Amino acid sequence: MSWSDRSRVYEEVEKILYSYSYVVDRVNYLTDVYEQLQIEISQDSCITAVSYSDIKSQSTSISDIVPKRAIQRMMRLSKAEKKLKNFELQKIAIEEFVNELENDRGRDIIKRRYFYRELGKDIGKEQGVTKNMIAKIKRREMYRLIDVFLEKGDYFGFW
């Protein structure tokens, strides 16, 4: 693999890692939206079970029985649930991707740098090493992640 190709893959892996905080924010937001919609639906007294005996003729439609507002809420709930599941799967994939790193210290540095956006000097202070050493460890672990990405990228859904 040429250096330019490796550089492009490096950037792609960084994008995946940096997206983690956005994905977590979306999961939290959509969880709140989903729960709020569930509360609204459960409090909505106009939703009742509809049986075939409620439909008097073939010209009677379901919209005559169930208010459109309730149907819209149910549709919004379904969309929110699909989006939530999608973002939850992305979150899990990124976490499993990083957990492929065998070195605990390197994994911790990658998570803190990309997931929580901590600076190398702050990580270094806490671990008792220089920011240059943190950069060296991060770079080594990133190249290991590139190998994982190239080998198992489709497994994690990154292709």
Chimera marker file (.cmm) of the C-alpha trace (Angstrom):
<marker_set name="trace">
<marker id="1" x="0.000" y="0.000" z="0.000" r="1" g="1" b="0" radius="0.5"/>
<marker id="2" x="1.419" y="3.389" z="-0.971" r="1" g="1" b="0" radius="0.5"/>
<marker id="3" x="1.849" y="6.201" z="1.542" r="1" g="1" b="0" radius="0.5"/>
<marker id="4" x="-0.876" y="8.252" z="-0.120" r="1" g="1" b="0" radius="0.5"/>
<marker id="5" x="-3.309" y="5.340" z="0.177" r="1" g="1" b="0" radius="0.5"/>
<marker id="6" x="-2.293" y="4.777" z="3.797" r="1" g="1" b="0" radius="0.5"/>
<marker id="7" x="-2.778" y="8.500" z="4.450" r="1" g="1" b="0" radius="0.5"/>
<marker id="8" x="-6.306" y="8.371" z="3.038" r="1" g="1" b="0" radius="0.5"/>
<marker id="9" x="-7.134" y="5.337" z="5.170" r="1" g="1" b="0" radius="0.5"/>
<marker id="10" x="-5.646" y="7.114" z="8.220" r="1" g="1" b="0" radius="0.5"/>
<marker id="11" x="-7.995" y="10.049" z="7.592" r="1" g="1" b="0" radius="0.5"/>
<marker id="12" x="-10.953" y="7.678" z="7.181" r="1" g="1" b="0" radius="0.5"/>
<marker id="13" x="-10.164" y="5.939" z="10.475" r="1" g="1" b="0" radius="0.5"/>
<marker id="14" x="-9.865" y="9.334" z="12.189" r="1" g="1" b="0" radius="0.5"/>
<marker id="15" x="-13.287" y="10.342" z="10.824" r="1" g="1" b="0" radius="0.5"/>
<marker id="16" x="-14.788" y="7.172" z="12.263" r="1" g="1" b="0" radius="0.5"/>
<marker id="17" x="-13.197" y="7.787" z="15.658" r="1" g="1" b="0" radius="0.5"/>
<marker id="18" x="-14.129" y="11.477" z="15.768" r="1" g="1" b="0" radius="0.5"/>
<marker id="19" x="-17.730" y="10.614" z="14.844" r="1" g="1" b="0" radius="0.5"/>
<marker id="20" x="-18.134" y="8.679" z="18.114" r="1" g="1" b="0" radius="0.5"/>
<marker id="21" x="-19.116" y="11.703" z="20.234" r="1" g="1" b="0" radius="0.5"/>
<marker id="22" x="-21.698" y="12.760" z="17.602" r="1" g="1" b="0" radius="0.5"/>
<marker id="23" x="-23.131" y="9.237" z="17.507" r="1" g="1" b="0" radius="0.5"/>
<marker id="24" x="-23.390" y="9.128" z="21.326" r="1" g="1" b="0" radius="0.5"/>
<marker id="25" x="-25.122" y="12.536" z="21.328" r="1" g="1" b="0" radius="0.5"/>
<marker id="26" x="-27.605" y="11.301" z="18.710" r="1" g="1" b="0" radius="0.5"/>
<marker id="27" x="-28.303" y="8.127" z="20.708" r="1" g="1" b="0" radius="0.5"/>
<marker id="28" x="-29.010" y="10.200" z="23.814" r="1" g="1" b="0" radius="0.5"/>
<marker id="29" x="-31.191" y="12.697" z="21.921" r="1" g="1" b="0" radius="0.5"/>
<marker id="30" x="-33.170" y="10.014" z="20.076" r="1" g="1" b="0" radius="0.5"/>
<marker id="31" x="-33.649" y="8.037" z="23.289" r="1" g="1" b="0" radius="0.5"/>
<marker id="32" x="-35.231" y="11.136" z="24.842" r="1" g="1" b="0" radius="0.5"/>
<marker id="33" x="-37.414" y="11.720" z="21.768" r="1" g="1" b="0" radius="0.5"/>
<marker id="34" x="-38.472" y="8.069" z="21.693" r="1" g="1" b="0" radius="0.5"/>
<marker id="35" x="-39.362" y="8.041" z="25.396" r="1" g="1" b="0" radius="0.5"/>
<marker id="36" x="-41.293" y="11.319" z="25.083" r="1" g="1" b="0" radius="0.5"/>
<marker id="37" x="-43.297" y="9.964" z="22.143" r="1" g="1" b="0" radius="0.5"/>
<marker id="38" x="-44.082" y="6.803" z="24.102" r="1" g="1" b="0" radius="0.5"/>
<marker id="39" x="-45.364" y="8.941" z="26.983" r="1" g="1" b="0" radius="0.5"/>
<marker id="40" x="-47.498" y="11.049" z="24.634" r="1" g="1" b="0" radius="0.5"/>
<marker id="41" x="-48.967" y="7.956" z="23.030" r="1" g="1" b="0" radius="0.5"/>
<marker id="42" x="-49.720" y="6.282" z="26.343" r="1" g="1" b="0" radius="0.5"/>
<marker id="43" x="-51.411" y="9.457" z="27.609" r="1" g="1" b="0" radius="0.5"/>
<marker id="44" x="-53.413" y="9.928" z="24.448" r="1" g="1" b="0" radius="0.5"/>
<marker id="45" x="-56.904" y="8.798" z="25.399" r="1" g="1" b="0" radius="0.5"/>
<marker id="46" x="-58.077" y="8.693" z="21.803" r="1" g="1" b="0" radius="0.5"/>
<marker id="47" x="-56.076" y="5.582" z="20.951" r="1" g="1" b="0" radius="0.5"/>
<marker id="48" x="-58.134" y="2.476" z="21.472" r="1" g="1" b="0" radius="0.5"/>
<marker id="49" x="-58.104" y="-0.958" z="20.002" r="1" g="1" b="0" radius="0.5"/>
<marker id="50" x="-60.015" y="-1.292" z="16.767" r="1" g="1" b="0" radius="0.5"/>
<marker id="51" x="-61.737" y="-4.534" z="15.936" r="1" g="1" b="0" radius="0.5"/>
<marker id="52" x="-63.338" y="-5.599" z="12.703" r="1" g="1" b="0" radius="0.5"/>
<marker id="53" x="-66.758" y="-5.223" z="14.300" r="1" g="1" b="0" radius="0.5"/>
<marker id="54" x="-66.062" y="-1.478" z="14.653" r="1" g="1" b="0" radius="0.5"/>
<marker id="55" x="-65.963" y="-1.152" z="10.874" r="1" g="1" b="0" radius="0.5"/>
<marker id="56" x="-69.609" y="-1.095" z="9.777" r="1" g="1" b="0" radius="0.5"/>
<marker id="57" x="-69.140" y="-1.080" z="6.021" r="1" g="1" b="0" radius="0.5"/>
<marker id="58" x="-66.464" y="-1.389" z="3.398" r="1" g="1" b="0" radius="0.5"/>
<marker id="59" x="-66.565" y="2.375" z="2.887" r="1" g="1" b="0" radius="0.5"/>
<marker id="60" x="-65.509" y="2.987" z="6.495" r="1" g="1" b="0" radius="0.5"/>
<marker id="61" x="-61.760" y="3.521" z="6.675" r="1" g="1" b="0" radius="0.5"/>
<marker id="62" x="-59.416" y="3.177" z="9.612" r="1" g="1" b="0" radius="0.5"/>
<marker id="63" x="-58.888" y="6.960" z="9.535" r="1" g="1" b="0" radius="0.5"/>
<marker id="64" x="-62.547" y="7.392" z="10.418" r="1" g="1" b="0" radius="0.5"/>
<marker id="65" x="-61.944" y="5.489" z="13.641" r="1" g="1" b="0" radius="0.5"/>
<marker id="66" x="-58.394" y="6.389" z="14.709" r="1" g="1" b="0" radius="0.5"/>
<marker id="67" x="-57.562" y="10.106" z="14.726" r="1" g="1" b="0" radius="0.5"/>
<marker id="68" x="-54.862" y="11.175" z="12.305" r="1" g="1" b="0" radius="0.5"/>
<marker id="69" x="-52.887" y="12.732" z="15.139" r="1" g="1" b="0" radius="0.5"/>
<marker id="70" x="-52.482" y="9.356" z="16.796" r="1" g="1" b="0" radius="0.5"/>
<marker id="71" x="-51.366" y="7.768" z="13.528" r="1" g="1" b="0" radius="0.5"/>
<marker id="72" x="-48.812" y="10.551" z="13.018" r="1" g="1" b="0" radius="0.5"/>
<marker id="73" x="-47.431" y="9.982" z="16.519" r="1" g="1" b="0" radius="0.5"/>
<marker id="74" x="-47.111" y="6.267" z="15.869" r="1" g="1" b="0" radius="0.5"/>
<marker id="75" x="-45.288" y="6.963" z="12.600" r="1" g="1" b="0" radius="0.5"/>
<marker id="76" x="-42.926" y="9.398" z="14.344" r="1" g="1" b="0" radius="0.5"/>
<marker id="77" x="-42.311" y="6.788" z="17.029" r="1" g="1" b="0" radius="0.5"/>
<marker id="78" x="-41.469" y="4.187" z="14.396" r="1" g="1" b="0" radius="0.5"/>
<marker id="79" x="-39.047" y="6.558" z="12.601" r="1" g="1" b="0" radius="0.5"/>
<marker id="80" x="-37.382" y="7.533" z="15.886" r="1" g="1" b="0" radius="0.5"/>
<marker id="81" x="-36.982" y="3.861" z="16.802" r="1" g="1" b="0" radius="0.5"/>
<marker id="82" x="-35.319" y="3.061" z="13.453" r="1" g="1" b="0" radius="0.5"/>
<marker id="83" x="-32.930" y="6.008" z="13.743" r="1" g="1" b="0" radius="0.5"/>
<marker id="84" x="-32.128" y="5.130" z="17.344" r="1" g="1" b="0" radius="0.5"/>
<marker id="85" x="-31.299" y="1.518" z="16.438" r="1" g="1" b="0" radius="0.5"/>
<marker id="86" x="-29.095" y="2.701" z="13.567" r="1" g="1" b="0" radius="0.5"/>
<marker id="87" x="-27.084" y="5.059" z="15.786" r="1" g="1" b="0" radius="0.5"/>
<marker id="88" x="-26.850" y="2.443" z="18.552" r="1" g="1" b="0" radius="0.5"/>
<marker id="89" x="-25.372" y="0.000" z="16.034" r="1" g="1" b="0" radius="0.5"/>
<marker id="90" x="-22.872" y="2.633" z="14.876" r="1" g="1" b="0" radius="0.5"/>
<marker id="91" x="-21.848" y="3.300" z="18.482" r="1" g="1" b="0" radius="0.5"/>
<marker id="92" x="-21.323" y="-0.390" z="19.184" r="1" g="1" b="0" radius="0.5"/>
<marker id="93" x="-19.355" y="-0.856" z="15.942" r="1" g="1" b="0" radius="0.5"/>
<marker id="94" x="-16.964" y="1.997" z="16.782" r="1" g="1" b="0" radius="0.5"/>
<marker id="95" x="-16.476" y="0.714" z="20.343" r="1" g="1" b="0" radius="0.5"/>
<marker id="96" x="-15.797" y="-2.836" z="19.115" r="1" g="1" b="0" radius="0.5"/>
<marker id="97" x="-13.440" y="-1.450" z="16.463" r="1" g="1" b="0" radius="0.5"/>
<marker id="98" x="-11.316" y="0.313" z="19.090" r="1" g="1" b="0" radius="0.5"/>
<marker id="99" x="-11.506" y="-2.686" z="21.416" r="1" g="1" b="0" radius="0.5"/>
<marker id="100" x="-9.613" y="-4.646" z="18.742" r="1" g="1" b="0" radius="0.5"/>
<marker id="101" x="-6.487" y="-2.892" z="20.051" r="1" g="1" b="0" radius="0.5"/>
<marker id="102" x="-4.601" y="-5.246" z="22.349" r="1" g="1" b="0" radius="0.5"/>
<marker id="103" x="-2.615" y="-2.596" z="24.229" r="1" g="1" b="0" radius="0.5"/>
<marker id="104" x="-4.738" y="-1.195" z="27.094" r="1" g="1" b="0" radius="0.5"/>
<marker id="105" x="-2.683" y="1.993" z="27.342" r="1" g="1" b="0" radius="0.5"/>
<marker id="106" x="-2.917" y="2.618" z="23.603" r="1" g="1" b="0" radius="0.5"/>
<marker id="107" x="-6.662" y="1.897" z="23.582" r="1" g="1" b="0" radius="0.5"/>
<marker id="108" x="-7.138" y="4.347" z="26.464" r="1" g="1" b="0" radius="0.5"/>
<marker id="109" x="-5.169" y="7.046" z="24.633" r="1" g="1" b="0" radius="0.5"/>
<marker id="110" x="-7.181" y="6.530" z="21.414" r="1" g="1" b="0" radius="0.5"/>
<marker id="111" x="-10.489" y="6.708" z="23.307" r="1" g="1" b="0" radius="0.5"/>
<marker id="112" x="-9.520" y="9.787" z="25.272" r="1" g="1" b="0" radius="0.5"/>
<marker id="113" x="-8.082" y="11.575" z="22.240" r="1" g="1" b="0" radius="0.5"/>
<marker id="114" x="-10.866" y="10.825" z="19.765" r="1" g="1" b="0" radius="0.5"/>
<marker id="115" x="-13.953" y="9.983" z="21.821" r="1" g="1" b="0" radius="0.5"/>
<marker id="116" x="-13.547" y="12.629" z="24.506" r="1" g="1" b="0" radius="0.5"/>
<marker id="117" x="-11.342" y="15.099" z="22.572" r="1" g="1" b="0" radius="0.5"/>
<marker id="118" x="-8.718" y="15.360" z="25.318" r="1" g="1" b="0" radius="0.5"/>
<marker id="119" x="-5.411" y="16.988" z="24.415" r="1" g="1" b="0" radius="0.5"/>
<marker id="120" x="-2.234" y="14.913" z="24.299" r="1" g="1" b="0" radius="0.5"/>
<marker id="121" x="-0.564" y="17.079" z="26.923" r="1" g="1" b="0" radius="0.5"/>
<marker id="122" x="-3.459" y="16.500" z="29.356" r="1" g="1" b="0" radius="0.5"/>
<marker id="123" x="-3.387" y="12.741" z="28.774" r="1" g="1" b="0" radius="0.5"/>
<marker id="124" x="0.394" y="12.802" z="29.182" r="1" g="1" b="0" radius="0.5"/>
<marker id="125" x="0.247" y="14.685" z="32.478" r="1" g="1" b="0" radius="0.5"/>
<marker id="126" x="-2.143" y="12.132" z="33.917" r="1" g="1" b="0" radius="0.5"/>
<marker id="127" x="-0.044" y="9.199" z="32.706" r="1" g="1" b="0" radius="0.5"/>
<marker id="128" x="3.282" y="10.790" z="33.650" r="1" g="1" b="0" radius="0.5"/>
<marker id="129" x="4.720" y="11.005" z="30.126" r="1" g="1" b="0" radius="0.5"/>
<marker id="130" x="5.308" y="13.783" z="27.619" r="1" g="1" b="0" radius="0.5"/>
<marker id="131" x="2.829" y="14.771" z="24.957" r="1" g="1" b="0" radius="0.5"/>
<marker id="132" x="5.370" y="13.566" z="22.368" r="1" g="1" b="0" radius="0.5"/>
<marker id="133" x="5.252" y="10.088" z="23.887" r="1" g="1" b="0" radius="0.5"/>
<marker id="134" x="1.432" y="10.204" z="23.789" r="1" g="1" b="0" radius="0.5"/>
<marker id="135" x="1.608" y="11.227" z="20.110" r="1" g="1" b="0" radius="0.5"/>
<marker id="136" x="3.981" y="8.344" z="19.378" r="1" g="1" b="0" radius="0.5"/>
<marker id="137" x="1.716" y="5.806" z="21.119" r="1" g="1" b="0" radius="0.5"/>
<marker id="138" x="-1.354" y="7.258" z="19.387" r="1" g="1" b="0" radius="0.5"/>
<marker id="139" x="0.307" y="7.055" z="15.977" r="1" g="1" b="0" radius="0.5"/>
<marker id="140" x="1.369" y="3.420" z="16.589" r="1" g="1" b="0" radius="0.5"/>
<marker id="141" x="-2.166" y="2.471" z="17.657" r="1" g="1" b="0" radius="0.5"/>
<marker id="142" x="-3.683" y="4.312" z="14.704" r="1" g="1" b="0" radius="0.5"/>
<marker id="143" x="-1.580" y="2.212" z="12.318" r="1" g="1" b="0" radius="0.5"/>
<marker id="144" x="-2.818" y="-0.888" z="14.136" r="1" g="1" b="0" radius="0.5"/>
<marker id="145" x="-6.383" y="0.368" z="13.683" r="1" g="1" b="0" radius="0.5"/>
<marker id="146" x="-5.687" y="0.915" z="9.986" r="1" g="1" b="0" radius="0.5"/>
<marker id="147" x="-4.715" y="-2.752" z="9.726" r="1" g="1" b="0" radius="0.5"/>
<marker id="148" x="-7.930" y="-3.735" z="11.532" r="1" g="1" b="0" radius="0.5"/>
<marker id="149" x="-9.907" y="-1.382" z="9.274" r="1" g="1" b="0" radius="0.5"/>
<marker id="150" x="-8.432" y="-2.918" z="6.130" r="1" g="1" b="0" radius="0.5"/>
<marker id="151" x="-8.880" y="-6.457" z="7.412" r="1" g="1" b="0" radius="0.5"/>
<marker id="152" x="-12.310" y="-6.199" z="9.082" r="1" g="1" b="0" radius="0.5"/>
<marker id="153" x="-13.839" y="-2.913" z="7.910" r="1" g="1" b="0" radius="0.5"/>
<marker id="154" x="-16.780" y="-4.641" z="6.301" r="1" g="1" b="0" radius="0.5"/>
<marker id="155" x="-17.427" y="-6.617" z="9.522" r="1" g="1" b="0" radius="0.5"/>
<marker id="156" x="-17.871" y="-3.349" z="11.421" r="1" g="1" b="0" radius="0.5"/>
<marker id="157" x="-20.000" y="-1.855" z="8.621" r="1" g="1" b="0" radius="0.5"/>
<marker id="158" x="-17.441" y="0.756" z="7.608" r="1" g="1" b="0" radius="0.5"/>
<marker id="159" x="-17.365" y="-0.132" z="3.901" r="1" g="1" b="0" radius="0.5"/>
<link id1="1" id2="2" r="1" g="1" b="0" radius="0.2"/>
<link id1="2" id2="3" r="1" g="1" b="0" radius="0.2"/>
<link id1="3" id2="4" r="1" g="1" b="0" radius="0.2"/>
<link id1="4" id2="5" r="1" g="1" b="0" radius="0.2"/>
<link id1="5" id2="6" r="1" g="1" b="0" radius="0.2"/>
<link id1="6" id2="7" r="1" g="1" b="0" radius="0.2"/>
<link id1="7" id2="8" r="1" g="1" b="0" radius="0.2"/>
<link id1="8" id2="9" r="1" g="1" b="0" radius="0.2"/>
<link id1="9" id2="10" r="1" g="1" b="0" radius="0.2"/>
<link id1="10" id2="11" r="1" g="1" b="0" radius="0.2"/>
<link id1="11" id2="12" r="1" g="1" b="0" radius="0.2"/>
<link id1="12" id2="13" r="1" g="1" b="0" radius="0.2"/>
<link id1="13" id2="14" r="1" g="1" b="0" radius="0.2"/>
<link id1="14" id2="15" r="1" g="1" b="0" radius="0.2"/>
<link id1="15" id2="16" r="1" g="1" b="0" radius="0.2"/>
<link id1="16" id2="17" r="1" g="1" b="0" radius="0.2"/>
<link id1="17" id2="18" r="1" g="1" b="0" radius="0.2"/>
<link id1="18" id2="19" r="1" g="1" b="0" radius="0.2"/>
<link id1="19" id2="20" r="1" g="1" b="0" radius="0.2"/>
<link id1="20" id2="21" r="1" g="1" b="0" radius="0.2"/>
<link id1="21" id2="22" r="1" g="1" b="0" radius="0.2"/>
<link id1="22" id2="23" r="1" g="1" b="0" radius="0.2"/>
<link id1="23" id2="24" r="1" g="1" b="0" radius="0.2"/>
<link id1="24" id2="25" r="1" g="1" b="0" radius="0.2"/>
<link id1="25" id2="26" r="1" g="1" b="0" radius="0.2"/>
<link id1="26" id2="27" r="1" g="1" b="0" radius="0.2"/>
<link id1="27" id2="28" r="1" g="1" b="0" radius="0.2"/>
<link id1="28" id2="29" r="1" g="1" b="0" radius="0.2"/>
<link id1="29" id2="30" r="1" g="1" b="0" radius="0.2"/>
<link id1="30" id2="31" r="1" g="1" b="0" radius="0.2"/>
<link id1="31" id2="32" r="1" g="1" b="0" radius="0.2"/>
<link id1="32" id2="33" r="1" g="1" b="0" radius="0.2"/>
<link id1="33" id2="34" r="1" g="1" b="0" radius="0.2"/>
<link id1="34" id2="35" r="1" g="1" b="0" radius="0.2"/>
<link id1="35" id2="36" r="1" g="1" b="0" radius="0.2"/>
<link id1="36" id2="37" r="1" g="1" b="0" radius="0.2"/>
<link id1="37" id2="38" r="1" g="1" b="0" radius="0.2"/>
<link id1="38" id2="39" r="1" g="1" b="0" radius="0.2"/>
<link id1="39" id2="40" r="1" g="1" b="0" radius="0.2"/>
<link id1="40" id2="41" r="1" g="1" b="0" radius="0.2"/>
<link id1="41" id2="42" r="1" g="1" b="0" radius="0.2"/>
<link id1="42" id2="43" r="1" g="1" b="0" radius="0.2"/>
<link id1="43" id2="44" r="1" g="1" b="0" radius="0.2"/>
<link id1="44" id2="45" r="1" g="1" b="0" radius="0.2"/>
<link id1="45" id2="46" r="1" g="1" b="0" radius="0.2"/>
<link id1="46" id2="47" r="1" g="1" b="0" radius="0.2"/>
<link id1="47" id2="48" r="1" g="1" b="0" radius="0.2"/>
<link id1="48" id2="49" r="1" g="1" b="0" radius="0.2"/>
<link id1="49" id2="50" r="1" g="1" b="0" radius="0.2"/>
<link id1="50" id2="51" r="1" g="1" b="0" radius="0.2"/>
<link id1="51" id2="52" r="1" g="1" b="0" radius="0.2"/>
<link id1="52" id2="53" r="1" g="1" b="0" radius="0.2"/>
<link id1="53" id2="54" r="1" g="1" b="0" radius="0.2"/>
<link id1="54" id2="55" r="1" g="1" b="0" radius="0.2"/>
<link id1="55" id2="56" r="1" g="1" b="0" radius="0.2"/>
<link id1="56" id2="57" r="1" g="1" b="0" radius="0.2"/>
<link id1="57" id2="58" r="1" g="1" b="0" radius="0.2"/>
<link id1="58" id2="59" r="1" g="1" b="0" radius="0.2"/>
<link id1="59" id2="60" r="1" g="1" b="0" radius="0.2"/>
<link id1="60" id2="61" r="1" g="1" b="0" radius="0.2"/>
<link id1="61" id2="62" r="1" g="1" b="0" radius="0.2"/>
<link id1="62" id2="63" r="1" g="1" b="0" radius="0.2"/>
<link id1="63" id2="64" r="1" g="1" b="0" radius="0.2"/>
<link id1="64" id2="65" r="1" g="1" b="0" radius="0.2"/>
<link id1="65" id2="66" r="1" g="1" b="0" radius="0.2"/>
<link id1="66" id2="67" r="1" g="1" b="0" radius="0.2"/>
<link id1="67" id2="68" r="1" g="1" b="0" radius="0.2"/>
<link id1="68" id2="69" r="1" g="1" b="0" radius="0.2"/>
<link id1="69" id2="70" r="1" g="1" b="0" radius="0.2"/>
<link id1="70" id2="71" r="1" g="1" b="0" radius="0.2"/>
<link id1="71" id2="72" r="1" g="1" b="0" radius="0.2"/>
<link id1="72" id2="73" r="1" g="1" b="0" radius="0.2"/>
<link id1="73" id2="74" r="1" g="1" b="0" radius="0.2"/>
<link id1="74" id2="75" r="1" g="1" b="0" radius="0.2"/>
<link id1="75" id2="76" r="1" g="1" b="0" radius="0.2"/>
<link id1="76" id2="77" r="1" g="1" b="0" radius="0.2"/>
<link id1="77" id2="78" r="1" g="1" b="0" radius="0.2"/>
<link id1="78" id2="79" r="1" g="1" b="0" radius="0.2"/>
<link id1="79" id2="80" r="1" g="1" b="0" radius="0.2"/>
<link id1="80" id2="81" r="1" g="1" b="0" radius="0.2"/>
<link id1="81" id2="82" r="1" g="1" b="0" radius="0.2"/>
<link id1="82" id2="83" r="1" g="1" b="0" radius="0.2"/>
<link id1="83" id2="84" r="1" g="1" b="0" radius="0.2"/>
<link id1="84" id2="85" r="1" g="1" b="0" radius="0.2"/>
<link id1="85" id2="86" r="1" g="1" b="0" radius="0.2"/>
<link id1="86" id2="87" r="1" g="1" b="0" radius="0.2"/>
<link id1="87" id2="88" r="1" g="1" b="0" radius="0.2"/>
<link id1="88" id2="89" r="1" g="1" b="0" radius="0.2"/>
<link id1="89" id2="90" r="1" g="1" b="0" radius="0.2"/>
<link id1="90" id2="91" r="1" g="1" b="0" radius="0.2"/>
<link id1="91" id2="92" r="1" g="1" b="0" radius="0.2"/>
<link id1="92" id2="93" r="1" g="1" b="0" radius="0.2"/>
<link id1="93" id2="94" r="1" g="1" b="0" radius="0.2"/>
<link id1="94" id2="95" r="1" g="1" b="0" radius="0.2"/>
<link id1="95" id2="96" r="1" g="1" b="0" radius="0.2"/>
<link id1="96" id2="97" r="1" g="1" b="0" radius="0.2"/>
<link id1="97" id2="98" r="1" g="1" b="0" radius="0.2"/>
<link id1="98" id2="99" r="1" g="1" b="0" radius="0.2"/>
<link id1="99" id2="100" r="1" g="1" b="0" radius="0.2"/>
<link id1="100" id2="101" r="1" g="1" b="0" radius="0.2"/>
<link id1="101" id2="102" r="1" g="1" b="0" radius="0.2"/>
<link id1="102" id2="103" r="1" g="1" b="0" radius="0.2"/>
<link id1="103" id2="104" r="1" g="1" b="0" radius="0.2"/>
<link id1="104" id2="105" r="1" g="1" b="0" radius="0.2"/>
<link id1="105" id2="106" r="1" g="1" b="0" radius="0.2"/>
<link id1="106" id2="107" r="1" g="1" b="0" radius="0.2"/>
<link id1="107" id2="108" r="1" g="1" b="0" radius="0.2"/>
<link id1="108" id2="109" r="1" g="1" b="0" radius="0.2"/>
<link id1="109" id2="110" r="1" g="1" b="0" radius="0.2"/>
<link id1="110" id2="111" r="1" g="1" b="0" radius="0.2"/>
<link id1="111" id2="112" r="1" g="1" b="0" radius="0.2"/>
<link id1="112" id2="113" r="1" g="1" b="0" radius="0.2"/>
<link id1="113" id2="114" r="1" g="1" b="0" radius="0.2"/>
<link id1="114" id2="115" r="1" g="1" b="0" radius="0.2"/>
<link id1="115" id2="116" r="1" g="1" b="0" radius="0.2"/>
<link id1="116" id2="117" r="1" g="1" b="0" radius="0.2"/>
<link id1="117" id2="118" r="1" g="1" b="0" radius="0.2"/>
<link id1="118" id2="119" r="1" g="1" b="0" radius="0.2"/>
<link id1="119" id2="120" r="1" g="1" b="0" radius="0.2"/>
<link id1="120" id2="121" r="1" g="1" b="0" radius="0.2"/>
<link id1="121" id2="122" r="1" g="1" b="0" radius="0.2"/>
<link id1="122" id2="123" r="1" g="1" b="0" radius="0.2"/>
<link id1="123" id2="124" r="1" g="1" b="0" radius="0.2"/>
<link id1="124" id2="125" r="1" g="1" b="0" radius="0.2"/>
<link id1="125" id2="126" r="1" g="1" b="0" radius="0.2"/>
<link id1="126" id2="127" r="1" g="1" b="0" radius="0.2"/>
<link id1="127" id2="128" r="1" g="1" b="0" radius="0.2"/>
<link id1="128" id2="129" r="1" g="1" b="0" radius="0.2"/>
<link id1="129" id2="130" r="1" g="1" b="0" radius="0.2"/>
<link id1="130" id2="131" r="1" g="1" b="0" radius="0.2"/>
<link id1="131" id2="132" r="1" g="1" b="0" radius="0.2"/>
<link id1="132" id2="133" r="1" g="1" b="0" radius="0.2"/>
<link id1="133" id2="134" r="1" g="1" b="0" radius="0.2"/>
<link id1="134" id2="135" r="1" g="1" b="0" radius="0.2"/>
<link id1="135" id2="136" r="1" g="1" b="0" radius="0.2"/>
<link id1="136" id2="137" r="1" g="1" b="0" radius="0.2"/>
<link id1="137" id2="138" r="1" g="1" b="0" radius="0.2"/>
<link id1="138" id2="139" r="1" g="1" b="0" radius="0.2"/>
<link id1="139" id2="140" r="1" g="1" b="0" radius="0.2"/>
<link id1="140" id2="141" r="1" g="1" b="0" radius="0.2"/>
<link id1="141" id2="142" r="1" g="1" b="0" radius="0.2"/>
<link id1="142" id2="143" r="1" g="1" b="0" radius="0.2"/>
<link id1="143" id2="144" r="1" g="1" b="0" radius="0.2"/>
<link id1="144" id2="145" r="1" g="1" b="0" radius="0.2"/>
<link id1="145" id2="146" r="1" g="1" b="0" radius="0.2"/>
<link id1="146" id2="147" r="1" g="1" b="0" radius="0.2"/>
<link id1="147" id2="148" r="1" g="1" b="0" radius="0.2"/>
<link id1="148" id2="149" r="1" g="1" b="0" radius="0.2"/>
<link id1="149" id2="150" r="1" g="1" b="0" radius="0.2"/>
<link id1="150" id2="151" r="1" g="1" b="0" radius="0.2"/>
<link id1="151" id2="152" r="1" g="1" b="0" radius="0.2"/>
<link id1="152" id2="153" r="1" g="1" b="0" radius="0.2"/>
<link id1="153" id2="154" r="1" g="1" b="0" radius="0.2"/>
<link id1="154" id2="155" r="1" g="1" b="0" radius="0.2"/>
<link id1="155" id2="156" r="1" g="1" b="0" radius="0.2"/>
<link id1="156" id2="157" r="1" g="1" b="0" radius="0.2"/>
<link id1="157" id2="158" r="1" g="1" b="0" radius="0.2"/>
<link id1="158" id2="159" r="1" g="1" b="0" radius="0.2"/>
</marker_set>
